[in-house]
Every structure is written in C-alpha cells, then in structure tokens.
Amino acid sequence: MIRLMKNDDIFEVERLEKRVLKETLGASFFDQELNLNPFAYYYVYEHNKEIIGYIGLRIYDDICEVINFVIASLYQRQGYGQLIFDYILEEAKKRLVKTISLEVRKSNKQALNFYYKNDFYKENVRKKYYDNNEDALVLIRDV
Ligand SMILES: CC(C)(COP(=O)(O)OP(=O)(O)OC[C@H]1O[C@@H](n2cnc3c(N)ncnc32)[C@H](O)[C@@H]1OP(=O)(O)O)[C@@H](O)C(=O)NCCC(=O)NCCS
C-alpha cells in the first residue's frame, strides 16, 4: 500500500536510507519536510506493516523535484519502485505538473536504468556535486 509519510514513519525511513544508501537525509530533515514545507510530498510503501520503500518530492508550480527514492535491498528489482513511480506520476498529473527532475550519481547504474526506462533523459551534469567529487546527472522527463 502506498500512502503519505507521517511523523511516526520518520525513524523507519531514516533506518531504511541508512541501510540502503549508507547515509540518510536525517530525522530533522524529514521532520521539517513533513511539518514545515508546504511544497513537500513524501510517500511510503507499506508491506506487512513494514516500510519497504519511500519517495520524497517537492512540487513547485508545474515542476516536481524528486528528493530521494529508495527501495529496501531485499525488495529491489521486484517492481515496487515502478509501482511507486507510477503512483506519483498520477499524483503529479493531478497537480498539473509538467516536468519531473532529479539528480543521480553518475555511477548509479541501477537507478539510471530505472529512470531511462521511465523516459527520463539527461538535461545537465553537475560536476563534482557529491562529497566524493562524483558528478551528478540531472535527469528530467515530461509528465
Ligand atoms: C532505483 C530503485 C528505487 C528502483 O526500484 P526497484 O523496485 O528496484 O525497481 P523495479 O523493480 O521497479 O525495476 C524497474 C526497472 O528499473 C531497472 N532496474 C531496477 N533495478 C535494476 C538493477 N539492479 N539493474 C539494472 N536495472 C535495474 C530495470 O529496467 C527494471 O525493469 P525490469 O526489471 O523489467 O528490467 C532501487 O533500485 C533503489 O532503491 N536503489 C537504491 C537507492 C537509489 O539509488 N535511489 C535512487 C536515488 S536518485
């Protein structure tokens, strides 16, 4: 089941990020997004009372920015990411979004495959964007 993220989910989403990405945006970041940012839309995928994935979005006018998108390692490559993405695409359409954008590490082949399969294309490269000096690819797609 896909539903909006709540304050009670913050700890679990933080743990999910740490497990999958070895880093997290952090509880206080999520707290601010959920409670103070009127442009933020965060969704979780709950399976047997466990959060196995989440996506964070910010929607400004007709642009939707993906802040992060994570599926638990055990559940990857089983279509859950696609389910979440199809869901948020419908939400974006309802909110009259025209463009979705995101940043992804150049080396993240798994995510790049996912996004290219979902009609994203490379718009830009942000050189040495990440802490380890890795480039970020800016991908966008029409809605
Ligand atoms: C990117 C991510 C969210 C995709 O979610 P997912 O549930 O694993 O993806 P799905 O099972 O729905 O896969 C859909 C398509 O994505 C591509 N894909 C997903 N995982 C892949 C992998 N390991 N290798 C190659 N392609 C992959 C495939 O095209 C796949 O379609 P197919 O299985 O029919 O070939 C997930 O891999 C993830 O959490 N990665 C780690 C976190 C991350 O990098 N997030 C992106 C931050 S920008």
The ligand as an SDF file (V2000), in Angstrom:
LIG
                    3D

 48 50  0  0  0  0  0  0  0  0999 V2000
   16.3110    2.7940   -8.1150 C   0  0  0  0  0  0  0  0  0  0  0  0
   15.3140    1.9690   -7.2860 C   0  0  0  0  0  0  0  0  0  0  0  0
   14.4400    2.8810   -6.4580 C   0  0  0  0  0  0  0  0  0  0  0  0
   14.4410    1.1640   -8.2800 C   0  0  0  0  0  0  0  0  0  0  0  0
   13.4660    0.4270   -7.5480 O   0  0  0  0  0  0  0  0  0  0  0  0
   13.1980   -1.1210   -7.8300 P   0  0  0  0  0  0  0  0  0  0  0  0
   11.9850   -1.5180   -7.0510 O   0  0  0  0  0  0  0  0  0  0  0  0
   14.4350   -1.8970   -7.5600 O   0  0  0  0  0  0  0  0  0  0  0  0
   12.9090   -1.1260   -9.3970 O   0  0  0  0  0  0  0  0  0  0  0  0
   11.8920   -2.0450  -10.2130 P   0  0  0  0  0  0  0  0  0  0  0  0
   11.9490   -3.4660   -9.7190 O   0  0  0  0  0  0  0  0  0  0  0  0
   10.5420   -1.4050  -10.2270 O   0  0  0  0  0  0  0  0  0  0  0  0
   12.5720   -2.0080  -11.6600 O   0  0  0  0  0  0  0  0  0  0  0  0
   12.0710   -1.2920  -12.7600 C   0  0  0  0  0  0  0  0  0  0  0  0
   13.1540   -1.2220  -13.8150 C   0  0  0  0  0  0  0  0  0  0  0  0
   14.2970   -0.4910  -13.3370 O   0  0  0  0  0  0  0  0  0  0  0  0
   15.5170   -1.0660  -13.8570 C   0  0  0  0  0  0  0  0  0  0  0  0
   16.3070   -1.6450  -12.7600 N   0  0  0  0  0  0  0  0  0  0  0  0
   15.9480   -1.7450  -11.4630 C   0  0  0  0  0  0  0  0  0  0  0  0
   16.9290   -2.3370  -10.7460 N   0  0  0  0  0  0  0  0  0  0  0  0
   17.9230   -2.6170  -11.6060 C   0  0  0  0  0  0  0  0  0  0  0  0
   19.1860   -3.2460  -11.4620 C   0  0  0  0  0  0  0  0  0  0  0  0
   19.6380   -3.6990  -10.2840 N   0  0  0  0  0  0  0  0  0  0  0  0
   19.9500   -3.3920  -12.5580 N   0  0  0  0  0  0  0  0  0  0  0  0
   19.5380   -2.9520  -13.7790 C   0  0  0  0  0  0  0  0  0  0  0  0
   18.3170   -2.3600  -13.9730 N   0  0  0  0  0  0  0  0  0  0  0  0
   17.5350   -2.1920  -12.9110 C   0  0  0  0  0  0  0  0  0  0  0  0
   15.0610   -2.1550  -14.8160 C   0  0  0  0  0  0  0  0  0  0  0  0
   14.8780   -1.5690  -16.1010 O   0  0  0  0  0  0  0  0  0  0  0  0
   13.7250   -2.5690  -14.2090 C   0  0  0  0  0  0  0  0  0  0  0  0
   12.8650   -3.1890  -15.1350 O   0  0  0  0  0  0  0  0  0  0  0  0
   12.9940   -4.7760  -15.4070 P   0  0  0  0  0  0  0  0  0  0  0  0
   13.1220   -5.4480  -14.0650 O   0  0  0  0  0  0  0  0  0  0  0  0
   11.7240   -5.1000  -16.1190 O   0  0  0  0  0  0  0  0  0  0  0  0
   14.2230   -4.9390  -16.2270 O   0  0  0  0  0  0  0  0  0  0  0  0
   16.0550    0.9510   -6.3760 C   0  0  0  0  0  0  0  0  0  0  0  0
   16.9320    0.1930   -7.1420 O   0  0  0  0  0  0  0  0  0  0  0  0
   16.8150    1.5770   -5.2220 C   0  0  0  0  0  0  0  0  0  0  0  0
   16.2630    1.8070   -4.1460 O   0  0  0  0  0  0  0  0  0  0  0  0
   18.1370    1.8260   -5.4060 N   0  0  0  0  0  0  0  0  0  0  0  0
   18.9810    2.3230   -4.3250 C   0  0  0  0  0  0  0  0  0  0  0  0
   18.6470    3.7610   -3.9820 C   0  0  0  0  0  0  0  0  0  0  0  0
   18.8670    4.6680   -5.1510 C   0  0  0  0  0  0  0  0  0  0  0  0
   19.8790    4.6090   -5.8140 O   0  0  0  0  0  0  0  0  0  0  0  0
   17.8820    5.5330   -5.3930 N   0  0  0  0  0  0  0  0  0  0  0  0
   17.9050    6.4980   -6.4630 C   0  0  0  0  0  0  0  0  0  0  0  0
   18.3600    7.8020   -5.9220 C   0  0  0  0  0  0  0  0  0  0  0  0
   18.3180    9.0490   -7.1980 S   0  0  0  0  0  0  0  0  0  0  0  0
  1  2  1  0
  2  3  1  0
  2  4  1  0
  2 36  1  0
  4  5  1  0
  5  6  1  0
  6  7  2  0
  6  8  1  0
  6  9  1  0
  9 10  1  0
 10 11  2  0
 10 12  1  0
 10 13  1  0
 13 14  1  0
 14 15  1  0
 15 16  1  0
 15 30  1  0
 16 17  1  0
 17 18  1  0
 17 28  1  0
 18 19  1  0
 18 27  1  0
 19 20  2  0
 20 21  1  0
 21 22  1  0
 21 27  2  0
 22 23  1  0
 22 24  2  0
 24 25  1  0
 25 26  2  0
 26 27  1  0
 28 29  1  0
 28 30  1  0
 30 31  1  0
 31 32  1  0
 32 33  2  0
 32 34  1  0
 32 35  1  0
 36 37  1  0
 36 38  1  0
 38 39  2  0
 38 40  1  0
 40 41  1  0
 41 42  1  0
 42 43  1  0
 43 44  2  0
 43 45  1  0
 45 46  1  0
 46 47  1  0
 47 48  1  0
M  END
$$$$
